[in-house]
Amino acid sequence: MVVEGKFEELEELLEYSNEVAEKTNCKILEVIQHRSHCVVYKIKQNDNSYVLKIAPVLEEVQYSDVINEADILKNSNHPNIVKYIDSGTIDTSKGKTEYLKEEYLEGDSIEQMVYDYGKIDVKTSIKYMEQICSALDYLKQKKLIILDLKSDNTIVDDEDNLKIIDFGAAKNEPYDFDSTIIGAPTFLSPDWFYEQKLTCELDIYSAGIILYQMLTAEVPFEKEVIKDFHEYIRTFERAHRKNVNQDFFIVPELIKYRNNKNINSYVMENMPEEVPLELGNLCSLMMDRDPSKRPSPQQALKDLEKIKRFI
């Protein structure tokens, strides 16, 4: 069970979540994730397990992540994308509440697998990346950008079948974003800082980070940036006599650090010796600073197929 977020009264939230469960004829089994804007549960209905996402309807939010994800998933059908089951809005004692029901997936995320076991072997990494790129190719045809693609938003079952989960932040391309940056700091594309309109090439960059993480068990540049700025942050805190959110410093500097490095040289220098040169090159191309130089998902799939023949 993973619980995180900012809800002040979890018990109160659970109380009206039970109302939603009752009105949708299901039983809550456990909390999977607890965020600032919604709670994710594992539920049971008619002897089947599902995921239920619940979020209160807020006046200041016109279009919530839950409804956004529901609209995307119910119009999607791909073996590497989590399946939509049901969604809607229900009246509860606390007001209107939105819900989304998805298939429940048994397995671990790539993030968890790397954390538990270290780097993933080349053949398996290629297999997972093929499935990610297949989903990205499908989404590109629908002109959809995930925006928050990361290794923690994947689930791999016992037969190595991978599915991407969490489409709450997804947008149609081209996305003319405001000042709000979406995504995990270490998976952020430089497009957020240098492009006026975001396109599907942003997701390819994040997929490149996932590939690098699988092959090396590390996220590129993270160690260097954190090491360089550790003392800087401490100096800032002493000068201002207050604690600061380190991500405030690390995120922009991480992007800056990436852009000042020769990405191809960095990737190749850090690749284990068992990784084929062609796979390292593909990884570096996926993380190119220029979105137009990154391979499309379809091209990445062709490259991965060629690489497989020689390992």
DAVENFEN-V582103 format. One line per field, one symbol per residue. ss: DSSP state (H for helix, E for strand, L for the rest). phi: phi as a letter, one per 40 degrees, with the letter a starting at -180 (. if undefined). psi: psi as a letter, one per 30 degrees, with the letter a starting at -180 (. if undefined). A space follows every 10 residues. Layout:
BEGIN
ss->???
phi->???
psi->???
END
This chain:
BEGIN
ss->LLLLLLLLLH HHHHHHHHHH HHHLLLEEEE EEEELLLLEE EEEEELLEEE EEEEEELLLL LLLLHHHHHH HHHLLLLLLL ELLEEEEEEE EELLEEEEEE EEELLLLELH HHHHHHHLLL LHHHHHHHHH HHHHHHHHHH HLLEELLLLL HHHEEELLLL LEEELLLLLL EELLELLLLL LLLLHHHLLL HHHHLLLELL HHHHHHHHHH HHHHHHLLLL LHHHHHHHHH HHHHHHHHHH LLLLLHHHHH HHHHHHHHHH LLHHHHHHHH LLLLLLHHHH HHHHHHLLLL HHHLLLHHHH HHHHHHHHLL L
phi->.bbahbccbc cccccccccc dccbfbbcca ccabbcbabb bcbbafgbca bbbbaccbcc bcacdccdcc ccccbbaacb bdccbaaibb cbcbhcbcab bbccbcibcc dcccccbgcc cdcccccccc cccccccccc ccfbbcgbca ccbbbbccbg cbbcbgbccc bccccccccc cbhcdcbccc ddbbbcbcbc ccccdccccc cdcccbgbbd gdccccccbd cccccccccb facbcccdcc dccccccccc cccccccccb cdcccddccc ccdcccbcdc dcccccdccc cccccccdcb b
psi->kkklagkeje eeeeefeeee eefghlkkel kekjlfflkk lklkkhgkkl kkkkkkjkef jejleeeeee eeefgkjkfg kkkkellakk klfgakkklk klkkkkalle eeeeeefalk leeeeeeeee eeeeeeeeee fghkkeehkl ffhlkkafgg kkkkljgffk lklkjilbfj kklkefgkkf efffkekkaf feeeeeeeee eeeeffglkk feeeeeeefe eeeeeeeeef hllljffeee eeeeeeeeff ljeeeeeeff klffkkeeee eeeeefgkej effkkleeee eeeeeeeefg .
END
